[in-house]
């Protein structure tokens, strides 16, 4: 799932599993991990000084077009999670984001994933290139 090269950018985000996100076994419900990925990705983009709201204000949408999730070990209620968001390439039309979700309970990731999003013009609903100011923000972060 992960490219065979070093990431160009890594962002770390913390969140805690809540009671309502767990199933009858006390495990975080499998569908919640995509929500955790989304929250982490949104905060990564915000950390670049380019929140989703700015993309939308500029008439650009960023819908998900593909997801993959590997479930390696459960996360339990009230566990603090560290989510790594990894980028391996500067986006063009697609933004490919990769994820590793950890807790302090083990050194290896509980969950790994990939989410591919597509830059799209709101008006036409057709794919477009990533906005230049978004790319400039990302490039600046990568170079630091």
C-alpha positions, -999 to 999 in steps of 0.1 A, spaced: 0 0 0 28 24 8 52 36 -19 88 22 -18 103 56 -11 106 81 18 76 104 23 81 140 14 58 152 43 46 137 75 19 153 98 10 139 132 -24 143 148 -38 131 181 -73 121 189 -91 99 215 -116 72 208 -150 79 223 -176 55 237 -200 60 209 -174 50 183 -170 15 198 -189 -17 190 -202 -43 214 -167 -58 218 -153 -25 230 -134 -20 197 -135 11 177 -160 3 149 -141 -3 116 -159 25 97 -147 51 121 -111 49 109 -119 67 77 -134 95 99 -102 96 118 -82 98 86 -105 127 74 -100 146 106 -62 141 105 -61 151 68 -82 182 74 -59 193 102 -28 186 81 -42 209 54 -50 235 80 -15 233 94 -2 242 60 -22 275 63 -47 263 37 -79 250 54 -105 232 34 -128 262 37 -103 282 16 -103 256 -11 -141 257 -12 -142 295 -12 -120 293 -42 -144 270 -60 -124 238 -55 -138 206 -40 -117 176 -29 -139 145 -30 -126 111 -20 -123 87 -50 -106 57 -34 -99 42 0 -79 13 14 -77 3 50 -57 -25 66 -69 -35 101 -40 -49 121 -50 -46 157 -81 -31 174 -82 3 192 -103 4 223 -125 29 240 -108 60 254 -74 52 238 -52 81 227 -43 77 191 -15 92 170 -24 94 134 4 100 109 -6 114 75 21 108 49 25 124 15 49 108 -10 43 131 -39 33 167 -47 -3 164 -59 -14 173 -94 -51 164 -100 -51 138 -73 -40 140 -37 -28 106 -24 -27 105 14 -14 76 35 -20 69 72 -6 50 101 -26 49 134 -8 41 166 -15 39 203 9 37 232 -1 0 237 21 -12 208 50 0 187 35 -11 153 5 5 137 -30 -7 146 -44 6 113 -28 16 79 -47 33 51 -47 52 19 -72 78 7 -71 93 -28 -89 126 -34 -94 145 -66 -93 182 -70 -125 193 -87 -140 226 -99 -172 231 -80 -189 248 -109 -183 221 -135 -178 191 -112 -148 182 -134 -113 173 -122 -88 202 -122 -52 207 -111 -44 215 -75 -46 252 -69 -12 270 -71 -15 286 -37 -22 252 -22 8 237 -39 29 267 -28 19 261 9 27 224 6 60 230 -12 71 255 16 63 229 43 81 202 24 113 223 21 114 232 58 
